[in-house]
Amino acid sequence: MTPSSDLIDFLESEALTDEQIELSLDQMEQAAQLSQSGADASQQWQLYLHALALAGFKQWIEEWTAELEIDDSRCSIAQPNQFIAVHHLFVAKFNLCLIAAPTLLNPTIHLPKAIVDLRRFTPHIYVLIEVQEEQMQVKVSGYLRRDRLFEQQQSYPLKTVPNEMYAVPLDWFNLDPTALLLELRCLKPYPVDFLPQPPRVINVRHWLSDRLDDLASELGWRLMPPIAAAALRSAQQELSTLEIPIPPQARGAYQEVQLGRVTLRLQAAAWVLSAASETFEWTLLITVSGDRLPLGTCLRIRDDTQLLFEQTVERAEATALFAQVGGDLSERFWVTIDQPDGSAIGLPPFCFEPDFAA
C-alpha cells in the first residue's frame, strides 16, 4: 500500500497520545439518563462511564478522520445479565468494542469474558477509553487487536477474576491512539466469523475411554476410577439426596487447587444421557469440596448465552457444592468458583467433542 500525501501529512502531525476530548453538558446529561436503567449503583456507574466513552470516541473519530464512516445502528452498551461494554460499534467496517475506565493506573485491564469467548460479541479491536467525568473529558488511551490477543493467549492464558472477567495485561495493548487511526484508515478488516477463538477446551469425551486430553493433562487433572468406586462413594451418598443418579459408565477427573487460603478438591464427572445421533445428550457433574468451605464461596456454571447454575455456601459446616448441567454436542460449560475475599478460579470450558478438535 502506497501512502497518500494526506496520510503522510497525518503521520508527521503531532501524536494523539495526550489528546483529550471535551464533552458537552448535553452529552453528560444523556449519559446520566441512560445510566438510570442500571439495576444498582455499581451498574449505573458503569453504564454512565461507557456512555461517556462512546460519545467521546465518536467525537474523536469525527474530529481527526471525518472521512471514516461510523455505524452505530447495532451498537449497544449493556448486554442483560452478561456484561457492560460498548459493543458492535463499526468504524470503517471494523467492529470495535470500547472499554471505559476512570483511570488506567492498574497493570491489568478487566475484559468481560463474553466479549472474549463468545463469537457473536467478538470485535476486531478492543479500545481503551479513559473517562475523567469530573473534568468532562475522555481520552482514547490504547487498543488491542483481536488477533494480537489470540497470539498472546497461546503463551499466557488469561486469568479469571470475579464478576465473569478476564485480567488482561495492560502491556498487551498498543498505547498509541495514532496507530489506531492509521489502522482504521489503511487496513481492511477480516471477516469477524473467521476470527480465531482463544478458549481451549477440556474434552470430557476422552474420559469415557479413560484418557485425558492435552489441556486437562497440562492443568494437572487426574482420572478417577469408575464413579462406583470408593473415590466418590461419600459424594454419591450426598448426591442421592439431590436425586442425581450416577450411572456405572460415568467417568471423571479431579484436581486440587488453592483458592485464597483454602485448598479445594475439584471433581468433574461426565456421562452420556442419550447416544442417538439425532438426540444426543451428555451431562456434566461438578463437585467442589474441602474440609470446610468458607461462607460465601460460590459455584457458577454458564453456557454460551447465560448463567445456568449458581450455589453459595450459606452454612458454616458445609463441605461441598454440587452442580449438574447437560446439553448436546454444541454445548460448552464454563465453571467458576468465587470467594468473598475476591479470589476466584475460572476453568476452561468443558465440552463433549466427537474428536480432538477444540
Order of alpha helices (4+ residues) and beta strands (2+ residues): alpha-beta-alpha-alpha-beta-beta-beta-beta-beta-alpha-beta-beta-alpha-beta-beta-alpha-beta-alpha-beta-alpha-beta-beta-beta-beta-beta-beta-beta-beta-beta
